């Protein structure tokens, strides 16, 4: 099993998705992935 979150963080940086939630904490892997998919589909 591979670790996905570091890869998602790199993708997020490249496409301008914030890796932190509204409270300033790191987003969960699921939330980060969802935001990345949302950005890519809009």
C-alpha positions, 0 to 999 in steps of 0.5 A: 500500500502506498502513501498518497497524501504527500503526492496529493500535497504536491498536486494541490500546490501545482493547481492552487488548492489549499492544503489546510482547512478553515481552522488552519489544520491539514486537511484529511487525505479524503478532503484534500483529494475531494478538493483536488478533484473539484478543482480539476473538474471546474 
